[in-house]
Amino acid sequence: MDDIMQPNYYTTYLKAYLTAAGYPRKDDDAFIEDRAELASAEYEERRRDGMTVFGAQECAMKVLLKGLEC
């Protein structure tokens, strides 16, 4: 698939989000990488299911930020 989101995108996004929000786990690379991989897998699964890029991205972001929302 041409539009697969790589974990790097989610890693970068989550690091910036945690830093901006002042979360204590902002430097926890294992936590961030695990979340990024889960989000990437969610995106890929949703796209394979036929969801639009926007819809799949929205689902992936929910996985990435689950439990971290302010």
PQR file of N, CA, C, O and H, with PARSE charges and radii, in Angstrom:
ATOM      1  N   MET A   1       0.845  -1.185   0.000 -0.4000 1.5000
ATOM      2  CA  MET A   1       0.000   0.000   0.000 -0.0000 2.0000
ATOM      3  C   MET A   1       0.891   1.249   0.000  0.5500 1.7000
ATOM      4  O   MET A   1       1.880   1.309   0.731 -0.5500 1.4000
ATOM      5  N   ASP A   2       0.545   2.222  -0.802 -0.4000 1.5000
ATOM      6  CA  ASP A   2       1.364   3.414  -0.947 -0.0000 2.0000
ATOM      7  C   ASP A   2       1.259   4.378   0.217  0.5500 1.7000
ATOM      8  O   ASP A   2       2.184   5.156   0.454 -0.5500 1.4000
ATOM      9  H   ASP A   2      -0.258   2.173  -1.396  0.4000 1.0000
ATOM     10  N   ASP A   3       0.175   4.348   0.938 -0.4000 1.5000
ATOM     11  CA  ASP A   3      -0.059   5.370   1.952 -0.0000 2.0000
ATOM     12  C   ASP A   3       0.119   4.857   3.388  0.5500 1.7000
ATOM     13  O   ASP A   3      -0.484   5.403   4.312 -0.5500 1.4000
ATOM     14  H   ASP A   3      -0.576   3.716   0.746  0.4000 1.0000
ATOM     15  N   ILE A   4       0.922   3.837   3.582 -0.4000 1.5000
ATOM     16  CA  ILE A   4       1.150   3.292   4.921 -0.0000 2.0000
ATOM     17  C   ILE A   4       1.891   4.334   5.759  0.5500 1.7000
ATOM     18  O   ILE A   4       2.904   4.890   5.333 -0.5500 1.4000
ATOM     19  H   ILE A   4       1.412   3.393   2.831  0.4000 1.0000
ATOM     20  N   MET A   5       1.367   4.583   6.950 -0.4000 1.5000
ATOM     21  CA  MET A   5       2.004   5.528   7.862 -0.0000 2.0000
ATOM     22  C   MET A   5       3.085   4.779   8.638  0.5500 1.7000
ATOM     23  O   MET A   5       2.819   3.732   9.227 -0.5500 1.4000
ATOM     24  H   MET A   5       0.544   4.132   7.296  0.4000 1.0000
ATOM     25  N   GLN A   6       4.254   5.297   8.638 -0.4000 1.5000
ATOM     26  CA  GLN A   6       5.365   4.670   9.330 -0.0000 2.0000
ATOM     27  C   GLN A   6       5.353   5.037  10.811  0.5500 1.7000
ATOM     28  O   GLN A   6       4.894   6.120  11.175 -0.5500 1.4000
ATOM     29  H   GLN A   6       4.471   6.148   8.160  0.4000 1.0000
ATOM     30  N   PRO A   7       5.854   4.144  11.672 -0.5600 1.5000
ATOM     31  CA  PRO A   7       5.922   4.468  13.099  0.2800 2.0000
ATOM     32  C   PRO A   7       6.657   5.771  13.382  0.5500 1.7000
ATOM     33  O   PRO A   7       6.373   6.429  14.382 -0.5500 1.4000
ATOM     34  N   ASN A   8       7.607   6.160  12.511 -0.4000 1.5000
ATOM     35  CA  ASN A   8       8.338   7.408  12.728 -0.0000 2.0000
ATOM     36  C   ASN A   8       7.409   8.612  12.823  0.5500 1.7000
ATOM     37  O   ASN A   8       7.640   9.506  13.637 -0.5500 1.4000
ATOM     38  H   ASN A   8       7.838   5.625  11.699  0.4000 1.0000
ATOM     39  N   TYR A   9       6.374   8.647  12.011 -0.4000 1.5000
ATOM     40  CA  TYR A   9       5.410   9.748  12.056 -0.0000 2.0000
ATOM     41  C   TYR A   9       4.773   9.808  13.437  0.5500 1.7000
ATOM     42  O   TYR A   9       4.703  10.869  14.057 -0.5500 1.4000
ATOM     43  H   TYR A   9       6.187   7.921  11.350  0.4000 1.0000
ATOM     44  N   TYR A  10       4.316   8.674  13.901 -0.4000 1.5000
ATOM     45  CA  TYR A  10       3.652   8.623  15.193 -0.0000 2.0000
ATOM     46  C   TYR A  10       4.624   8.868  16.340  0.5500 1.7000
ATOM     47  O   TYR A  10       4.257   9.480  17.343 -0.5500 1.4000
ATOM     48  H   TYR A  10       4.373   7.812  13.397  0.4000 1.0000
ATOM     49  N   THR A  11       5.842   8.405  16.202 -0.4000 1.5000
ATOM     50  CA  THR A  11       6.868   8.659  17.218 -0.0000 2.0000
ATOM     51  C   THR A  11       7.108  10.153  17.355  0.5500 1.7000
ATOM     52  O   THR A  11       7.103  10.693  18.462 -0.5500 1.4000
ATOM     53  H   THR A  11       6.140   7.908  15.387  0.4000 1.0000
ATOM     54  N   THR A  12       7.316  10.813  16.237 -0.4000 1.5000
ATOM     55  CA  THR A  12       7.565  12.254  16.244 -0.0000 2.0000
ATOM     56  C   THR A  12       6.378  13.011  16.826  0.5500 1.7000
ATOM     57  O   THR A  12       6.549  13.914  17.644 -0.5500 1.4000
ATOM     58  H   THR A  12       7.320  10.375  15.338  0.4000 1.0000
ATOM     59  N   TYR A  13       5.179  12.639  16.401 -0.4000 1.5000
ATOM     60  CA  TYR A  13       3.977  13.312  16.887 -0.0000 2.0000
ATOM     61  C   TYR A  13       3.826  13.125  18.394  0.5500 1.7000
ATOM     62  O   TYR A  13       3.579  14.088  19.120 -0.5500 1.4000
ATOM     63  H   TYR A  13       5.039  11.905  15.737  0.4000 1.0000
ATOM     64  N   LEU A  14       3.976  11.882  18.867 -0.4000 1.5000
ATOM     65  CA  LEU A  14       3.769  11.607  20.282 -0.0000 2.0000
ATOM     66  C   LEU A  14       4.826  12.290  21.146  0.5500 1.7000
ATOM     67  O   LEU A  14       4.504  12.819  22.210 -0.5500 1.4000
ATOM     68  H   LEU A  14       4.177  11.100  18.277  0.4000 1.0000
ATOM     69  N   LYS A  15       6.081  12.285  20.703 -0.4000 1.5000
ATOM     70  CA  LYS A  15       7.124  12.985  21.468 -0.0000 2.0000
ATOM     71  C   LYS A  15       6.788  14.464  21.607  0.5500 1.7000
ATOM     72  O   LYS A  15       6.905  15.030  22.694 -0.5500 1.4000
ATOM     73  H   LYS A  15       6.343  11.855  19.839  0.4000 1.0000
ATOM     74  N   ALA A  16       6.374  15.083  20.521 -0.4000 1.5000
ATOM     75  CA  ALA A  16       6.026  16.508  20.559 -0.0000 2.0000
ATOM     76  C   ALA A  16       4.820  16.745  21.462  0.5500 1.7000
ATOM     77  O   ALA A  16       4.795  17.711  22.224 -0.5500 1.4000
ATOM     78  H   ALA A  16       6.279  14.623  19.638  0.4000 1.0000
ATOM     79  N   TYR A  17       3.833  15.879  21.382 -0.4000 1.5000
ATOM     80  CA  TYR A  17       2.624  16.005  22.195 -0.0000 2.0000
ATOM     81  C   TYR A  17       2.962  15.881  23.681  0.5500 1.7000
ATOM     82  O   TYR A  17       2.535  16.708  24.486 -0.5500 1.4000
ATOM     83  H   TYR A  17       3.853  15.094  20.763  0.4000 1.0000
ATOM     84  N   LEU A  18       3.722  14.858  24.041 -0.4000 1.5000
ATOM     85  CA  LEU A  18       4.072  14.639  25.445 -0.0000 2.0000
ATOM     86  C   LEU A  18       4.935  15.773  25.991  0.5500 1.7000
ATOM     87  O   LEU A  18       4.776  16.178  27.142 -0.5500 1.4000
ATOM     88  H   LEU A  18       4.069  14.187  23.386  0.4000 1.0000
ATOM     89  N   THR A  19       5.833  16.277  25.180 -0.4000 1.5000
ATOM     90  CA  THR A  19       6.697  17.382  25.597 -0.0000 2.0000
ATOM     91  C   THR A  19       5.876  18.648  25.813  0.5500 1.7000
ATOM     92  O   THR A  19       6.019  19.320  26.834 -0.5500 1.4000
ATOM     93  H   THR A  19       5.963  15.948  24.245  0.4000 1.0000
ATOM     94  N   ALA A  20       5.019  18.969  24.853 -0.4000 1.5000
ATOM     95  CA  ALA A  20       4.197  20.175  24.965 -0.0000 2.0000
ATOM     96  C   ALA A  20       3.259  20.115  26.166  0.5500 1.7000
ATOM     97  O   ALA A  20       2.996  21.131  26.810 -0.5500 1.4000
ATOM     98  H   ALA A  20       4.903  18.423  24.023  0.4000 1.0000
ATOM     99  N   ALA A  21       2.758  18.918  26.461 -0.4000 1.5000
ATOM    100  CA  ALA A  21       1.813  18.757  27.566 -0.0000 2.0000
ATOM    101  C   ALA A  21       2.513  18.557  28.915  0.5500 1.7000
ATOM    102  O   ALA A  21       1.859  18.542  29.959 -0.5500 1.4000
ATOM    103  H   ALA A  21       2.972  18.093  25.938  0.4000 1.0000
ATOM    104  N   GLY A  22       3.832  18.406  28.893 -0.4000 1.5000
ATOM    105  CA  GLY A  22       4.588  18.234  30.125 -0.0000 2.0000
ATOM    106  C   GLY A  22       4.421  16.876  30.792  0.5500 1.7000
ATOM    107  O   GLY A  22       4.580  16.751  32.006 -0.5500 1.4000
ATOM    108  H   GLY A  22       4.363  18.418  28.045  0.4000 1.0000
ATOM    109  N   TYR A  23       4.100  15.853  29.993 -0.4000 1.5000
ATOM    110  CA  TYR A  23       3.938  14.506  30.538 -0.0000 2.0000
ATOM    111  C   TYR A  23       5.278  13.944  31.009  0.5500 1.7000
ATOM    112  O   TYR A  23       6.294  14.133  30.340 -0.5500 1.4000
ATOM    113  H   TYR A  23       3.971  15.955  29.007  0.4000 1.0000
ATOM    114  N   PRO A  24       5.292  13.261  32.148 -0.5600 1.5000
ATOM    115  CA  PRO A  24       6.539  12.700  32.667  0.2800 2.0000
ATOM    116  C   PRO A  24       7.156  11.639  31.752  0.5500 1.7000
ATOM    117  O   PRO A  24       8.362  11.404  31.825 -0.5500 1.4000
ATOM    118  N   ARG A  25       6.366  10.999  30.900 -0.4000 1.5000
ATOM    119  CA  ARG A  25       6.894   9.934  30.034 -0.0000 2.0000
ATOM    120  C   ARG A  25       7.416  10.463  28.705  0.5500 1.7000
ATOM    121  O   ARG A  25       7.621   9.691  27.769 -0.5500 1.4000
ATOM    122  H   ARG A  25       5.386  11.190  30.841  0.4000 1.0000
ATOM    123  N   LYS A  26       7.632  11.766  28.615 -0.4000 1.5000
ATOM    124  CA  LYS A  26       8.078  12.370  27.360 -0.0000 2.0000
ATOM    125  C   LYS A  26       9.439  11.863  26.897  0.5500 1.7000
ATOM    126  O   LYS A  26       9.768  11.970  25.716 -0.5500 1.4000
ATOM    127  H   LYS A  26       7.465  12.393  29.375  0.4000 1.0000
ATOM    128  N   ASP A  27      10.230  11.315  27.809 -0.4000 1.5000
ATOM    129  CA  ASP A  27      11.552  10.779  27.467 -0.0000 2.0000
ATOM    130  C   ASP A  27      11.592   9.255  27.510  0.5500 1.7000
ATOM    131  O   ASP A  27      12.668   8.666  27.402 -0.5500 1.4000
ATOM    132  H   ASP A  27       9.963  11.228  28.768  0.4000 1.0000
ATOM    133  N   ASP A  28      10.448   8.614  27.663 -0.4000 1.5000
ATOM    134  CA  ASP A  28      10.355   7.151  27.736 -0.0000 2.0000
ATOM    135  C   ASP A  28      10.256   6.589  26.313  0.5500 1.7000
ATOM    136  O   ASP A  28       9.164   6.381  25.783 -0.5500 1.4000
ATOM    137  H   ASP A  28       9.574   9.092  27.750  0.4000 1.0000
ATOM    138  N   ASP A  29      11.419   6.350  25.714 -0.4000 1.5000
ATOM    139  CA  ASP A  29      11.468   5.927  24.312 -0.0000 2.0000
ATOM    140  C   ASP A  29      10.740   4.609  24.059  0.5500 1.7000
ATOM    141  O   ASP A  29      10.102   4.454  23.017 -0.5500 1.4000
ATOM    142  H   ASP A  29      12.306   6.518  26.144  0.4000 1.0000
ATOM    143  N   ALA A  30      10.820   3.667  24.979 -0.4000 1.5000
ATOM    144  CA  ALA A  30      10.143   2.380  24.792 -0.0000 2.0000
ATOM    145  C   ALA A  30       8.623   2.583  24.753  0.5500 1.7000
ATOM    146  O   ALA A  30       7.938   2.007  23.907 -0.5500 1.4000
ATOM    147  H   ALA A  30      11.338   3.793  25.826  0.4000 1.0000
ATOM    148  N   PHE A  31       8.107   3.397  25.663 -0.4000 1.5000
ATOM    149  CA  PHE A  31       6.680   3.703  25.701 -0.0000 2.0000
ATOM    150  C   PHE A  31       6.239   4.364  24.396  0.5500 1.7000
ATOM    151  O   PHE A  31       5.217   3.994  23.819 -0.5500 1.4000
ATOM    152  H   PHE A  31       8.663   3.865  26.350  0.4000 1.0000
ATOM    153  N   ILE A  32       7.004   5.329  23.945 -0.4000 1.5000
ATOM    154  CA  ILE A  32       6.680   6.073  22.732 -0.0000 2.0000
ATOM    155  C   ILE A  32       6.727   5.158  21.507  0.5500 1.7000
ATOM    156  O   ILE A  32       5.832   5.204  20.663 -0.5500 1.4000
ATOM    157  H   ILE A  32       7.835   5.631  24.414  0.4000 1.0000
ATOM    158  N   GLU A  33       7.759   4.336  21.408 -0.4000 1.5000
ATOM    159  CA  GLU A  33       7.879   3.420  20.264 -0.0000 2.0000
ATOM    160  C   GLU A  33       6.763   2.390  20.251  0.5500 1.7000
ATOM    161  O   GLU A  33       6.228   2.070  19.190 -0.5500 1.4000
ATOM    162  H   GLU A  33       8.487   4.299  22.093  0.4000 1.0000
ATOM    163  N   ASP A  34       6.407   1.867  21.418 -0.4000 1.5000
ATOM    164  CA  ASP A  34       5.307   0.904  21.496 -0.0000 2.0000
ATOM    165  C   ASP A  34       4.008   1.526  21.005  0.5500 1.7000
ATOM    166  O   ASP A  34       3.279   0.928  20.214 -0.5500 1.4000
ATOM    167  H   ASP A  34       6.842   2.128  22.280  0.4000 1.0000
ATOM    168  N   ARG A  35       3.728   2.730  21.483 -0.4000 1.5000
ATOM    169  CA  ARG A  35       2.509   3.428  21.053 -0.0000 2.0000
ATOM    170  C   ARG A  35       2.542   3.708  19.556  0.5500 1.7000
ATOM    171  O   ARG A  35       1.530   3.552  18.873 -0.5500 1.4000
ATOM    172  H   ARG A  35       4.320   3.216  22.126  0.4000 1.0000
ATOM    173  N   ALA A  36       3.694   4.120  19.043 -0.4000 1.5000
ATOM    174  CA  ALA A  36       3.825   4.425  17.620 -0.0000 2.0000
ATOM    175  C   ALA A  36       3.577   3.177  16.769  0.5500 1.7000
ATOM    176  O   ALA A  36       2.916   3.251  15.733 -0.5500 1.4000
ATOM    177  H   ALA A  36       4.517   4.248  19.598  0.4000 1.0000
ATOM    178  N   GLU A  37       4.097   2.055  17.199 -0.4000 1.5000
ATOM    179  CA  GLU A  37       3.902   0.814  16.459 -0.0000 2.0000
ATOM    180  C   GLU A  37       2.430   0.390  16.478  0.5500 1.7000
ATOM    181  O   GLU A  37       1.900  -0.065  15.464 -0.5500 1.4000
ATOM    182  H   GLU A  37       4.634   1.995  18.040  0.4000 1.0000
ATOM    183  N   LEU A  38       1.779   0.538  17.624 -0.4000 1.5000
ATOM    184  CA  LEU A  38       0.346   0.217  17.715 -0.0000 2.0000
ATOM    185  C   LEU A  38      -0.480   1.117  16.794  0.5500 1.7000
ATOM    186  O   LEU A  38      -1.395   0.652  16.115 -0.5500 1.4000
ATOM    187  H   LEU A  38       2.210   0.908  18.447  0.4000 1.0000
ATOM    188  N   ALA A  39      -0.149   2.394  16.781 -0.4000 1.5000
ATOM    189  CA  ALA A  39      -0.874   3.341  15.926 -0.0000 2.0000
ATOM    190  C   ALA A  39      -0.658   3.021  14.451  0.5500 1.7000
ATOM    191  O   ALA A  39      -1.598   3.070  13.658 -0.5500 1.4000
ATOM    192  H   ALA A  39       0.594   2.771  17.333  0.4000 1.0000
ATOM    193  N   SER A  40       0.557   2.698  14.092 -0.4000 1.5000
ATOM    194  CA  SER A  40       0.862   2.354  12.709 -0.0000 2.0000
ATOM    195  C   SER A  40       0.111   1.095  12.282  0.5500 1.7000
ATOM    196  O   SER A  40      -0.429   1.033  11.178 -0.5500 1.4000
ATOM    197  H   SER A  40       1.320   2.658  14.737  0.4000 1.0000
ATOM    198  N   ALA A  41       0.080   0.101  13.156 -0.4000 1.5000
ATOM    199  CA  ALA A  41      -0.649  -1.137  12.859 -0.0000 2.0000
ATOM    200  C   ALA A  41      -2.148  -0.864  12.719  0.5500 1.7000
ATOM    201  O   ALA A  41      -2.808  -1.441  11.854 -0.5500 1.4000
ATOM    202  H   ALA A  41       0.519   0.152  14.054  0.4000 1.0000
ATOM    203  N   GLU A  42      -2.675   0.003  13.559 -0.4000 1.5000
ATOM    204  CA  GLU A  42      -4.091   0.364  13.474 -0.0000 2.0000
ATOM    205  C   GLU A  42      -4.390   1.025  12.132  0.5500 1.7000
ATOM    206  O   GLU A  42      -5.377   0.696  11.475 -0.5500 1.4000
ATOM    207  H   GLU A  42      -2.139   0.472  14.261  0.4000 1.0000
ATOM    208  N   TYR A  43      -3.533   1.956  11.735 -0.4000 1.5000
ATOM    209  CA  TYR A  43      -3.707   2.641  10.459 -0.0000 2.0000
ATOM    210  C   TYR A  43      -3.733   1.632   9.304  0.5500 1.7000
ATOM    211  O   TYR A  43      -4.630   1.657   8.462 -0.5500 1.4000
ATOM    212  H   TYR A  43      -2.731   2.223  12.269  0.4000 1.0000
ATOM    213  N   GLU A  44      -2.746   0.757   9.283 -0.4000 1.5000
ATOM    214  CA  GLU A  44      -2.644  -0.224   8.205 -0.0000 2.0000
ATOM    215  C   GLU A  44      -3.862  -1.144   8.171  0.5500 1.7000
ATOM    216  O   GLU A  44      -4.388  -1.441   7.099 -0.5500 1.4000
ATOM    217  H   GLU A  44      -2.017   0.737   9.968  0.4000 1.0000
ATOM    218  N   GLU A  45      -4.303  -1.589   9.329 -0.4000 1.5000
ATOM    219  CA  GLU A  45      -5.465  -2.473   9.393 -0.0000 2.0000
ATOM    220  C   GLU A  45      -6.722  -1.772   8.875  0.5500 1.7000
ATOM    221  O   GLU A  45      -7.491  -2.353   8.109 -0.5500 1.4000
ATOM    222  H   GLU A  45      -3.876  -1.348  10.200  0.4000 1.0000
ATOM    223  N   ARG A  46      -6.923  -0.543   9.287 -0.4000 1.5000
ATOM    224  CA  ARG A  46      -8.106   0.208   8.843 -0.0000 2.0000
ATOM    225  C   ARG A  46      -8.076   0.453   7.335  0.5500 1.7000
ATOM    226  O   ARG A  46      -9.114   0.395   6.676 -0.5500 1.4000
ATOM    227  H   ARG A  46      -6.298  -0.071   9.909  0.4000 1.0000
ATOM    228  N   ARG A  47      -6.901   0.725   6.794 -0.4000 1.5000
ATOM    229  CA  ARG A  47      -6.796   0.931   5.344 -0.0000 2.0000
ATOM    230  C   ARG A  47      -7.091  -0.360   4.602  0.5500 1.7000
ATOM    231  O   ARG A  47      -7.775  -0.346   3.578 -0.5500 1.4000
ATOM    232  H   ARG A  47      -6.058   0.773   7.329  0.4000 1.0000
ATOM    233  N   ARG A  48      -6.581  -1.479   5.112 -0.4000 1.5000
ATOM    234  CA  ARG A  48      -6.876  -2.773   4.482 -0.0000 2.0000
ATOM    235  C   ARG A  48      -8.367  -3.083   4.536  0.5500 1.7000
ATOM    236  O   ARG A  48      -8.904  -3.756   3.655 -0.5500 1.4000
ATOM    237  H   ARG A  48      -6.026  -1.489   5.944  0.4000 1.0000
ATOM    238  N   ASP A  49      -9.028  -2.587   5.577 -0.4000 1.5000
ATOM    239  CA  ASP A  49     -10.473  -2.781   5.706 -0.0000 2.0000
ATOM    240  C   ASP A  49     -11.268  -1.867   4.772  0.5500 1.7000
ATOM    241  O   ASP A  49     -12.492  -1.966   4.698 -0.5500 1.4000
ATOM    242  H   ASP A  49      -8.592  -2.041   6.292  0.4000 1.0000
ATOM    243  N   GLY A  50     -10.568  -0.976   4.059 -0.4000 1.5000
ATOM    244  CA  GLY A  50     -11.229  -0.106   3.096 -0.0000 2.0000
ATOM    245  C   GLY A  50     -11.542   1.291   3.604  0.5500 1.7000
ATOM    246  O   GLY A  50     -12.193   2.070   2.908 -0.5500 1.4000
ATOM    247  H   GLY A  50      -9.573  -0.896   4.119  0.4000 1.0000
ATOM    248  N   MET A  51     -11.094   1.612   4.790 -0.4000 1.5000
ATOM    249  CA  MET A  51     -11.346   2.940   5.337 -0.0000 2.0000
ATOM    250  C   MET A  51     -10.522   3.984   4.572  0.5500 1.7000
ATOM    251  O   MET A  51      -9.454   3.676   4.043 -0.5500 1.4000
ATOM    252  H   MET A  51     -10.565   0.979   5.355  0.4000 1.0000
ATOM    253  N   THR A  52     -11.022   5.199   4.522 -0.4000 1.5000
ATOM    254  CA  THR A  52     -10.284   6.283   3.872 -0.0000 2.0000
ATOM    255  C   THR A  52      -9.010   6.597   4.654  0.5500 1.7000
ATOM    256  O   THR A  52      -8.866   6.211   5.814 -0.5500 1.4000
ATOM    257  H   THR A  52     -11.890   5.449   4.952  0.4000 1.0000
ATOM    258  N   VAL A  53      -8.100   7.298   4.003 -0.4000 1.5000
ATOM    259  CA  VAL A  53      -6.861   7.706   4.668 -0.0000 2.0000
ATOM    260  C   VAL A  53      -7.189   8.537   5.902  0.5500 1.7000
ATOM    261  O   VAL A  53      -6.628   8.308   6.973 -0.5500 1.4000
ATOM    262  H   VAL A  53      -8.218   7.612   3.061  0.4000 1.0000
ATOM    263  N   PHE A  54      -8.089   9.494   5.757 -0.4000 1.5000
ATOM    264  CA  PHE A  54      -8.454  10.354   6.881 -0.0000 2.0000
ATOM    265  C   PHE A  54      -9.054   9.541   8.029  0.5500 1.7000
ATOM    266  O   PHE A  54      -8.690   9.741   9.188 -0.5500 1.4000
ATOM    267  H   PHE A  54      -8.545   9.680   4.887  0.4000 1.0000
ATOM    268  N   GLY A  55      -9.954   8.642   7.714 -0.4000 1.5000
ATOM    269  CA  GLY A  55     -10.587   7.820   8.734 -0.0000 2.0000
ATOM    270  C   GLY A  55      -9.589   6.919   9.437  0.5500 1.7000
ATOM    271  O   GLY A  55      -9.617   6.790  10.661 -0.5500 1.4000
ATOM    272  H   GLY A  55     -10.249   8.480   6.773  0.4000 1.0000
ATOM    273  N   ALA A  56      -8.707   6.297   8.669 -0.4000 1.5000
ATOM    274  CA  ALA A  56      -7.687   5.419   9.247 -0.0000 2.0000
ATOM    275  C   ALA A  56      -6.728   6.209  10.133  0.5500 1.7000
ATOM    276  O   ALA A  56      -6.315   5.734  11.191 -0.5500 1.4000
ATOM    277  H   ALA A  56      -8.684   6.402   7.675  0.4000 1.0000
ATOM    278  N   GLN A  57      -6.381   7.408   9.697 -0.4000 1.5000
ATOM    279  CA  GLN A  57      -5.492   8.261  10.486 -0.0000 2.0000
ATOM    280  C   GLN A  57      -6.163   8.654  11.804  0.5500 1.7000
ATOM    281  O   GLN A  57      -5.511   8.689  12.848 -0.5500 1.4000
ATOM    282  H   GLN A  57      -6.716   7.794   8.838  0.4000 1.0000
ATOM    283  N   GLU A  58      -7.446   8.945  11.757 -0.4000 1.5000
ATOM    284  CA  GLU A  58      -8.182   9.302  12.960 -0.0000 2.0000
ATOM    285  C   GLU A  58      -8.191   8.135  13.957  0.5500 1.7000
ATOM    286  O   GLU A  58      -8.002   8.337  15.157 -0.5500 1.4000
ATOM    287  H   GLU A  58      -7.976   8.917  10.909  0.4000 1.0000
ATOM    288  N   CYS A  59      -8.407   6.941  13.465 -0.4000 1.5000
ATOM    289  CA  CYS A  59      -8.384   5.754  14.332 -0.0000 2.0000
ATOM    290  C   CYS A  59      -6.996   5.541  14.933  0.5500 1.7000
ATOM    291  O   CYS A  59      -6.865   5.221  16.114 -0.5500 1.4000
ATOM    292  H   CYS A  59      -8.561   6.777  12.490  0.4000 1.0000
ATOM    293  N   ALA A  60      -5.974   5.718  14.118 -0.4000 1.5000
ATOM    294  CA  ALA A  60      -4.601   5.544  14.598 -0.0000 2.0000
ATOM    295  C   ALA A  60      -4.255   6.564  15.681  0.5500 1.7000
ATOM    296  O   ALA A  60      -3.589   6.235  16.663 -0.5500 1.4000
ATOM    297  H   ALA A  60      -6.081   5.978  13.159  0.4000 1.0000
ATOM    298  N   MET A  61      -4.705   7.791  15.497 -0.4000 1.5000
ATOM    299  CA  MET A  61      -4.416   8.818  16.502 -0.0000 2.0000
ATOM    300  C   MET A  61      -5.125   8.518  17.816  0.5500 1.7000
ATOM    301  O   MET A  61      -4.601   8.829  18.885 -0.5500 1.4000
ATOM    302  H   MET A  61      -5.246   8.058  14.699  0.4000 1.0000
ATOM    303  N   LYS A  62      -6.298   7.925  17.750 -0.4000 1.5000
ATOM    304  CA  LYS A  62      -6.999   7.519  18.975 -0.0000 2.0000
ATOM    305  C   LYS A  62      -6.187   6.476  19.729  0.5500 1.7000
ATOM    306  O   LYS A  62      -6.088   6.524  20.955 -0.5500 1.4000
ATOM    307  H   LYS A  62      -6.724   7.672  16.881  0.4000 1.0000
ATOM    308  N   VAL A  63      -5.609   5.539  18.998 -0.4000 1.5000
ATOM    309  CA  VAL A  63      -4.765   4.512  19.617 -0.0000 2.0000
ATOM    310  C   VAL A  63      -3.513   5.162  20.209  0.5500 1.7000
ATOM    311  O   VAL A  63      -3.115   4.851  21.331 -0.5500 1.4000
ATOM    312  H   VAL A  63      -5.689   5.500  18.002  0.4000 1.0000
ATOM    313  N   LEU A  64      -2.906   6.054  19.453 -0.4000 1.5000
ATOM    314  CA  LEU A  64      -1.670   6.710  19.888 -0.0000 2.0000
ATOM    315  C   LEU A  64      -1.864   7.496  21.181  0.5500 1.7000
ATOM    316  O   LEU A  64      -1.004   7.472  22.062 -0.5500 1.4000
ATOM    317  H   LEU A  64      -3.230   6.307  18.541  0.4000 1.0000
ATOM    318  N   LEU A  65      -2.987   8.188  21.293 -0.4000 1.5000
ATOM    319  CA  LEU A  65      -3.201   9.098  22.420 -0.0000 2.0000
ATOM    320  C   LEU A  65      -4.123   8.547  23.518  0.5500 1.7000
ATOM    321  O   LEU A  65      -4.465   9.262  24.460 -0.5500 1.4000
ATOM    322  H   LEU A  65      -3.685   8.207  20.578  0.4000 1.0000
ATOM    323  N   LYS A  66      -4.520   7.285  23.393 -0.4000 1.5000
ATOM    324  CA  LYS A  66      -5.448   6.695  24.372 -0.0000 2.0000
ATOM    325  C   LYS A  66      -4.913   6.861  25.803  0.5500 1.7000
ATOM    326  O   LYS A  66      -3.791   6.470  26.126 -0.5500 1.4000
ATOM    327  H   LYS A  66      -4.242   6.704  22.628  0.4000 1.0000
ATOM    328  N   GLY A  67      -5.756   7.453  26.630 -0.4000 1.5000
ATOM    329  CA  GLY A  67      -5.401   7.649  28.018 -0.0000 2.0000
ATOM    330  C   GLY A  67      -4.504   8.843  28.302  0.5500 1.7000
ATOM    331  O   GLY A  67      -4.166   9.107  29.455 -0.5500 1.4000
ATOM    332  H   GLY A  67      -6.667   7.771  26.368  0.4000 1.0000
ATOM    333  N   LEU A  68      -4.120   9.561  27.264 -0.4000 1.5000
ATOM    334  CA  LEU A  68      -3.219  10.710  27.431 -0.0000 2.0000
ATOM    335  C   LEU A  68      -3.923  12.042  27.224  0.5500 1.7000
ATOM    336  O   LEU A  68      -3.331  13.101  27.433 -0.5500 1.4000
ATOM    337  H   LEU A  68      -4.395   9.347  26.327  0.4000 1.0000
ATOM    338  N   GLU A  69      -5.170  11.992  26.818 -0.4000 1.5000
ATOM    339  CA  GLU A  69      -5.891  13.226  26.520 -0.0000 2.0000
ATOM    340  C   GLU A  69      -6.031  14.074  27.768  0.5500 1.7000
ATOM    341  O   GLU A  69      -6.188  13.563  28.877 -0.5500 1.4000
ATOM    342  H   GLU A  69      -5.651  11.131  26.648  0.4000 1.0000
ATOM    343  N   CYS A  70      -5.971  15.363  27.564 -0.4000 1.5000
ATOM    344  CA  CYS A  70      -6.111  16.302  28.686 -0.0000 2.0000
ATOM    345  C   CYS A  70      -7.555  16.442  29.090  0.5500 1.7000
ATOM    346  O   CYS A  70      -7.867  17.189  30.017 -0.5500 1.4000
ATOM    347  H   CYS A  70      -5.844  15.778  26.664  0.4000 1.0000
TER
END
